[in-house]
């Protein structure tokens, strides 16, 4: 997967009905090249399905799991590439470069533990994480003004 694939996925996340020609115009590819990339992403299992989301189906923003993931990158992993990867992932709310034993702290929101597990595996397989440590939020923190 490269940066163009990431741009295509970003477009499809917000508009699953976007035409290949529209996507191609937006990312600078021909219609045929865009279609070939989308079909490859489907074959690889990166794009699993397209669906209509009805207003009544929208998830409760408070439902699901909120987690914080400490990430230590592999020595050969570029920080900018890692941040670009996190920016393309809608489950990652924030990615903060931190001091200490880990390189980044991710704030994530996922619907369930199976999705969290998939995200953790993708962090290692796609994003260059050498090690992760996850903490689940049990209840929201008190906010001060």
N, C-alpha and C positions, 0 to 999 in steps of 0.2 A: 504494500500500500504506500502511496506517495501523497504529496501535498494536494495534487489535483483530485485524487480519490477522496481526500478529506473534505475538499470544497464541495464535491458532488454530494457526499453524505450529508453535509450541513444543509444544502438546499433541499434534499429529499426529506430530511427530518422535519422541516417546516412546511414543505409542500410535496407530499408523496405523489401528487398527480402532475407535477411539472413535466413538460414534454422534454424529450431528448434535445430538441433544437433549442428550447429555452435554456436548459441547463448548459448546453454547449456554448451558447452566446455568453452566458454569465461567467464561465470558466475559461473561455478562449479555445474551445475545441469544436471540431465539426460534429454534426449530428451523428454520423456513423461512429466516430471515435468515442463520443459520449455513450452511445448505446452499447458499444463493446465493453467499455469500462463498467457500466452498470451491470451488464450481464455477468461479467467476471466477478464483481462483488457479490452478486447473488449466488454464483456457483461456489465461491469460497465460503459462503455461509455468513458473510458480514452483513448483508441485507437479508433478513429472514422473511419479511412479509410487508405488505402494504395494506392499510386498513383505514376505514372511516372511524373517526373518534367523534362520538355524539356528545353534546353538552352534558347529558346526564352521566356519561361514562368518564368524564374528566376526573382524575384522581383528586382526592382531598389533599391539599398541599401539606397538611399536617400528618397525613397517614404515611405509612412506609417506615423505612429505617433511615435515620440520620447517623452518619459515621464520620470519624476522623481517621485518616490513614497516613501514618508516617511512611515516607518512601526514601530509601537509599538507592541511588542510581548506580548502575554498573559503571566501572571506571571508563569504559569506552563510550558511554552514552552522553550525548551533547544536551546540555540543559535547555537550550532554545528548542531543540526538537521535542524534548519531553513536554515543555510548556505548550508547544503547538498541538501536540497530541491531546493534552488535557483540555485545551480550549475547544477541541472538536467533540468532546464527550459531554453530552448534556447532563449526565448524572453527576459530574464534578462541578460543584458550586463555586469552589475557589481553590487555587493552588498557590501556596505561600512558600517562598524560599526561607529556610530557617537555619539557625545555628544548632550545633549539637551533633548527636550521633547520626541523625538523618538529614537528608538534603531538602526535602519538601514535606509540607503538611497539606493534605488534601481534605477538603470538606465535601462530603458526598451525600446525596439523597437517592435512595433506591427503593423500589417497592417491596422487596423481600430478600431473604438470605441467599436464595439461588442467584439472583441478579448481582448481589454483592460478591458472591463467589466468582461469577463470570468476570466481573470488573477486576477483581484481584488477579485472576489469571491473565487477563489482557494487559494489565499493568506490567507484568513480568514478561509476557510473550511479545507484546507490541511496543510498549512504551519505554522499555529499558530499565525497569526496576530490578535491582538485585535482591532487595529485601523490603518487606512491608510489615507494619504492625498496625492493627486495626483496633479502634476503640468505638463502641456503640454508644450513642447518646441515649440515656434512659429517660430523661425528661428535659424540656427546654430550660435553659438558664435564665436567671432573672436579668432583665435589661434595665440599665440605669440611664438616665437622661444626661 
